[in-house]
């Protein structure tokens, strides 16, 4: 490695706690991530990283150089390399470059391609064992073996409101949506947040604060049946989530919940579908998943959002809302040159297999 490369690497500073990050961190995120398609900068903000560190400590480290145009988050995880191959299990310790939460956002921001080149050299030269960069957007490549991870789905909201959106759907998709909404009649919607004043409807069954242990099993039910597991979150995450939680209740029994989070960008306000859970035994009766998506879309219109990022997984359901696929890439590195070369040869084999059906949702 030449002296110039060593000089560049010396500029990267490691912070072991999010609360110690300088104010320049958020400033650089605004500058380098403001036009990210589908948003995602909100997950890299200092306040949100502090929240994640408090509820999901997993060896987070924060790497930053304003001069070099680089910032990224790492954490430790046992990763199943055969996850997308859909056969077997090969769990190995890994350093993940990403947000320590199962969201569709990247865990890095760079000023330009030179920053990603520096990251590639730094990871190869400084990190031991396996390193995985998750959710790199299309067009933001690294000098490392490349594969696909789960695509995300973003729905622009150019219509005047939810009814205009429904009217713009082709008849088969509109009928499906109407049937789903009909199945949801009698289901109550309760919203609550950090403060009691944000509870939009006092619950006759739950005291304030709402007991999150009533919703946590719904999250676990989805997580335990998921083929794409990463971090399993503790109940404290739900108790301290810095956004709004919406619960759907029928006859006093919680059926499902969603957690949205808003991000203001130069293009408008983007709503993110962060996390959800539902009672699988009631999935068909209430057409739960379709109704969760429709609720998120309806609320996003009501709150003046210009787009909604529906996140990853459930590609078919999200495509049928009219959401547009956004490719996400993963990059691998290993400190052993032989294993690094082997990963380069194998990465395509355990990459995500895209959902290829094209749904013509709108008229």
C-alpha positions in Angstrom: 0.0 0.0 0.0 1.5 3.4 -1.0 2.0 6.3 1.3 -1.0 8.3 -0.2 -3.4 5.4 0.6 -2.1 5.3 4.2 -2.5 9.0 4.5 -6.1 8.7 3.4 -6.8 5.9 5.9 -5.4 7.9 8.8 -8.2 10.4 8.2 -10.9 8.0 9.1 -11.8 8.3 12.8 -13.7 5.6 14.7 -16.3 6.7 17.3 -17.5 4.0 19.7 -20.7 5.7 20.7 -23.2 7.6 18.7 -23.5 10.3 21.4 -19.8 11.2 20.7 -20.4 11.9 17.0 -19.6 15.5 16.0 -22.3 17.8 14.6 -20.6 17.6 11.2 -21.9 14.0 11.0 -25.5 15.1 10.5 -24.5 18.0 8.3 -22.6 15.6 5.9 -25.6 13.2 5.8 -27.8 16.1 4.7 -25.2 17.0 2.0 -24.4 13.6 0.7 -27.7 11.7 1.1 -30.4 14.4 0.5 -31.3 13.0 -3.0 -31.2 9.3 -2.1 -34.1 7.7 -4.0 -36.7 6.5 -1.5 -35.0 8.5 1.3 -33.1 6.7 4.1 -30.9 9.5 5.5 -33.2 9.6 8.6 -31.8 6.3 9.8 -28.2 7.6 9.8 -28.9 10.7 11.9 -27.2 10.9 15.2 -30.4 10.9 17.2 -31.7 7.7 15.6 -28.4 6.0 15.9 -28.4 6.8 19.6 -31.8 5.3 19.9 -30.7 2.1 18.2 -27.6 1.9 20.3 -29.7 2.1 23.5 -32.2 -0.6 22.5 -30.1 -2.9 20.3 -26.4 -2.8 21.3 -24.5 -5.0 18.8 -21.0 -3.6 18.7 -21.8 -0.5 16.8 -18.9 1.6 15.5 -19.1 4.9 13.6 -16.4 5.8 11.0 -16.1 9.3 9.8 -13.9 11.7 7.8 -15.5 14.9 6.5 -12.3 15.6 4.6 -12.3 12.3 2.8 -16.1 12.4 2.2 -16.9 9.2 4.1 -19.1 8.1 6.9 -20.4 4.6 7.7 -21.8 2.5 10.5 -20.6 -1.0 11.4 -22.0 -3.7 13.8 -21.4 -7.3 14.5 -23.7 -10.1 13.5 -23.7 -13.9 12.8 -24.8 -13.9 9.2 -26.3 -16.8 7.2 -24.5 -16.7 3.9 -27.0 -19.1 2.4 -30.0 -17.0 3.3 -30.9 -16.0 -0.3 -29.9 -19.4 -1.7 -32.9 -20.9 0.2 -31.0 -24.1 1.1 -29.0 -25.0 4.2 -27.5 -22.6 6.7 -23.9 -21.3 6.9 -23.8 -18.8 9.8 -20.5 -17.0 10.2 -19.5 -14.0 12.3 -19.4 -10.8 10.2 -18.9 -7.1 10.4 -22.0 -5.5 8.8 -21.8 -2.0 7.2 -25.4 -1.0 7.6 -28.1 0.3 9.9 -28.6 -2.1 12.8 -32.3 -2.4 12.0 -34.0 -4.4 9.2 -34.7 -1.4 6.9 -34.0 -0.7 3.3 -31.5 2.1 3.9 -27.7 1.9 3.4 -25.5 2.4 6.4 -23.0 4.7 4.7 -22.8 8.0 3.0 -20.0 9.2 0.7 -19.5 12.5 -1.1 -18.5 10.8 -4.4 -17.0 7.6 -5.9 -13.6 8.4 -4.3 -15.1 8.0 -0.9 -16.4 4.5 -1.8 -13.0 3.6 -3.2 -11.5 4.6 0.1 -14.0 2.5 2.0 -13.2 -0.5 -0.1 -9.5 -0.1 0.7 -10.1 0.5 4.3 -12.3 -2.5 4.8 -9.8 -4.8 3.0 -6.9 -3.5 5.0 -8.3 -2.8 8.4 -11.2 -5.2 9.2 -10.5 -8.9 10.1 -12.7 -11.7 8.8 -15.8 -11.2 6.7 -17.3 -7.8 6.1 -20.7 -7.2 4.3 -21.9 -3.9 3.0 -25.7 -4.0 2.8 -28.3 -2.1 0.8 -26.0 -0.1 -1.5 -28.2 1.8 -3.9 -27.9 1.3 -7.7 -25.1 3.4 -9.0 -23.1 3.5 -5.7 -20.6 0.7 -6.4 -17.6 -0.5 -4.4 -14.4 -2.1 -5.5 -15.5 -5.4 -3.9 -17.4 -8.6 -5.0 -21.0 -7.6 -5.7 -24.3 -9.4 -5.3 -28.0 -8.5 -4.9 -29.8 -8.2 -1.6 -33.5 -7.6 -1.1 -35.0 -4.9 -3.4 -37.0 -2.1 -1.8 -40.3 -0.7 -3.1 -41.2 3.0 -3.3 -44.6 4.3 -4.2 -44.8 7.9 -5.5 -48.0 9.7 -4.4 -48.8 12.1 -7.2 -52.6 11.8 -6.7 -54.7 14.3 -4.8 -55.7 11.8 -2.2 -56.4 8.1 -1.4 -59.6 8.0 -3.4 -57.9 9.4 -6.4 -55.2 6.8 -6.0 -57.9 4.1 -5.9 -59.6 5.5 -9.0 -56.2 5.4 -10.8 -55.8 1.6 -10.2 -56.8 -0.8 -13.0 -60.0 -2.6 -12.2 -58.5 -6.0 -10.9 -56.2 -4.2 -8.4 -59.0 -1.8 -7.4 -61.4 -4.7 -6.7 -58.7 -6.5 -4.6 -58.2 -3.3 -2.6 -61.9 -2.7 -2.1 -62.4 -6.3 -0.9 -59.5 -5.9 1.5 -61.0 -2.7 3.0 -64.4 -4.4 3.3 -62.8 -7.3 5.3 -61.3 -4.7 7.6 -64.7 -3.2 8.6 -65.1 -3.4 12.4 -61.3 -3.2 12.9 -60.3 -0.3 15.1 -57.2 1.8 14.6 -55.3 3.1 17.6 -52.3 5.3 17.3 -49.8 6.1 20.0 -46.3 7.5 20.4 -43.8 8.5 23.0 -46.0 11.1 24.6 -49.5 10.6 26.0 -50.7 13.6 24.0 -50.0 11.7 20.8 -52.5 9.0 21.6 -55.3 9.8 19.2 -57.9 7.6 20.9 -57.9 6.7 24.6 -58.1 3.0 24.9 -60.8 1.4 27.0 -58.7 -1.7 27.2 -55.1 -0.4 27.5 -53.8 2.2 29.9 -51.4 4.8 28.7 -48.6 4.1 28.0 -50.0 1.2 25.9 -48.5 -2.1 27.0 -46.2 -2.9 24.1 -46.0 -6.5 25.3 -49.4 -6.9 23.7 -47.9 -6.1 20.3 -44.5 -7.7 20.7 -45.7 -11.3 20.1 -47.1 -10.1 16.7 -43.6 -8.9 15.8 -42.0 -12.2 17.0 -44.6 -14.2 15.0 -43.5 -12.5 11.7 -39.8 -12.5 12.6 -39.8 -16.2 13.5 -41.4 -17.1 10.2 -39.3 -14.8 8.1 -36.7 -16.3 5.6 -34.8 -13.0 5.7 -33.9 -12.6 9.4 -31.2 -10.2 10.5 -31.5 -8.5 13.9 -34.1 -9.8 16.5 -35.2 -6.7 18.4 -35.9 -6.6 22.1 -39.2 -5.2 23.5 -37.4 -2.1 24.6 -37.2 -1.1 20.9 -41.0 -0.9 20.7 -41.3 0.9 24.0 -38.9 3.7 22.9 -39.5 3.9 19.1 -39.3 7.6 18.2 -42.2 7.6 15.8 -45.8 6.6 15.8 -47.1 3.0 16.3 -50.5 2.2 14.8 -52.3 -0.9 16.2 -55.3 -2.6 14.6 -57.7 -4.1 17.1 -60.8 -6.3 16.6 -63.0 -7.2 19.6 -60.3 -6.1 22.0 -57.7 -8.3 20.4 -54.7 -6.8 18.6 -54.5 -8.1 15.0 -51.5 -6.2 13.7 -49.4 -3.1 14.0 -47.2 -0.9 11.8 -44.5 1.7 12.7 -44.0 4.5 10.2 -41.3 7.2 10.3 -41.2 10.4 8.2 -38.3 12.0 6.5 -38.3 15.5 5.0 -36.3 15.7 1.8 -35.8 18.4 -0.9 -38.4 16.4 -3.0 -41.0 16.3 -0.2 -41.9 14.2 2.8 -41.2 10.5 2.5 -43.0 8.0 4.8 -41.0 4.9 5.7 -42.6 1.6 6.6 -40.1 0.7 9.3 -41.6 -2.4 11.0 -44.8 -4.3 11.5 -46.3 -7.5 12.9 -49.5 -9.4 12.6 -51.4 -12.4 13.8 -50.8 -15.1 11.1 -53.9 -17.0 12.1 -56.0 -14.0 11.1 -54.0 -13.2 7.9 -56.5 -14.4 5.4 -59.8 -13.5 7.2 -58.9 -9.9 7.5 -56.5 -9.7 4.4 -54.1 -8.3 7.0 -51.0 -7.6 5.0 -52.8 -5.8 2.1 -54.7 -3.8 4.6 -51.5 -2.7 6.4 -50.1 -1.4 3.1 -53.4 0.3 2.2 -53.5 1.9 5.7 -50.0 3.2 5.3 -50.8 4.7 1.9 -54.0 6.2 3.1 -52.3 7.9 6.1 -49.4 9.0 3.9 -51.8 10.9 1.7 -53.6 12.4 4.7 -50.3 13.7 6.1 -49.1 15.3 2.9 -46.4 12.8 2.0 -45.1 12.8 -1.6 -43.9 9.1 -1.5 -43.9 6.1 0.7 -41.0 3.7 1.1 -42.6 0.3 1.7 -39.3 -1.3 2.4 -38.1 -4.8 1.6 -39.7 -8.3 1.7 -43.2 -9.2 0.4 -42.2 -8.1 -3.1 -45.4 -9.3 -4.7 -47.8 -7.5 -2.3 -45.8 -4.3 -2.6 -45.6 -4.4 -6.3 -49.4 -4.7 -6.5 -49.8 -1.4 -4.8 -48.0 0.2 -7.8 -44.7 0.7 -5.9 -41.6 0.8 -8.0 -38.7 -1.7 -7.4 -35.4 -0.2 -6.3 -32.4 -2.6 -6.6 -30.2 -2.9 -3.6 -26.7 -4.4 -3.7 -24.4 -6.1 -1.2 -20.6 -6.2 -1.3 -18.4 -8.7 0.4 -14.8 -8.6 1.6 -12.5 -10.9 3.6 -9.2 -10.2 5.2 -7.9 -13.5 3.9 -6.9 -13.0 0.2 -7.8 -16.6 -0.6 -11.3 -16.4 1.0 -11.8 -12.9 -0.6 -11.2 -14.4 -4.0 -13.5 -17.4 -3.2 -16.3 -15.0 -2.1 -16.0 -13.2 -5.4 -16.5 -16.5 -7.3 -19.5 -17.5 -5.2 -21.3 -14.3 -4.4 -23.8 -14.5 -7.3 -24.9 -18.0 -6.1 -26.1 -16.7 -2.7 -27.5 -13.4 -3.9 -31.2 -12.4 -3.8 -33.3 -13.8 -6.6 -35.6 -10.9 -7.7 -39.3 -11.1 -8.0 -39.6 -10.8 -11.8 -43.4 -10.5 -12.4 -44.3 -7.0 -13.7 -47.7 -5.8 -12.5 -49.4 -3.1 -14.6 -51.3 -1.6 -11.6 -52.4 1.8 -13.0 -54.6 2.7 -15.9 
